Amino acid sequence: MRNVLHFKRLDEASGDTVELTFEGEPVTARAGETVAAALLAAGHISGRQTPVSGSPRGPYCMMGACFDCLVEIDGEANRQGCMTQVRDGMVVRRMTGARDVDRGSAA
């Protein structure tokens, strides 16, 4: 889900940028910012859907407490976007449905 937001960076100072992809779409981000901040700045308000109702969820607390910012990063599911810094070439995908649980082998 992409939307026009009132989320704005505090300044538009020049600096190093990196490019990542979200759902196959290029996103330019500032070096050092988090995945969640980069996605919000690009207008992407939802990074996952709830497993029960399918409702879209997006970053809420931006400090790692609520887990509403979960995304898949470079093939690894259930990563907190608000706690992960962007890096060039990163591939980010939306989380859909319940996570897989590795139950290990029965002993």
DASULMO-V239424 format. One record per backbone hydrogen bond with DSSP energy under -0.5 kcal/mol. NH is the residue of the N-H (numbers start at 1). CO is the residue of the C=O. Records with the same first field share a line. If there is no record, write none. Layout:
NH=CO, CO
//
This chain:
3=43
5=3
8=6
18=29
20=27
21=90
22=25
23=92
25=22
27=20
29=18
31=16
33=30
35=81, 84
36=81
38=34
39=35
40=36
41=37
42=38
43=40
44=39
45=1, 43
46=1
47=57
48=57
49=95
50=55
54=50
57=48
70=67
71=79
72=93
73=71, 76
74=91
76=73
77=75
79=71
81=69, 79
83=80
84=81
85=83
86=33
89=19
90=87
92=21, 90
93=72
95=47, 70
102=100
103=101
//
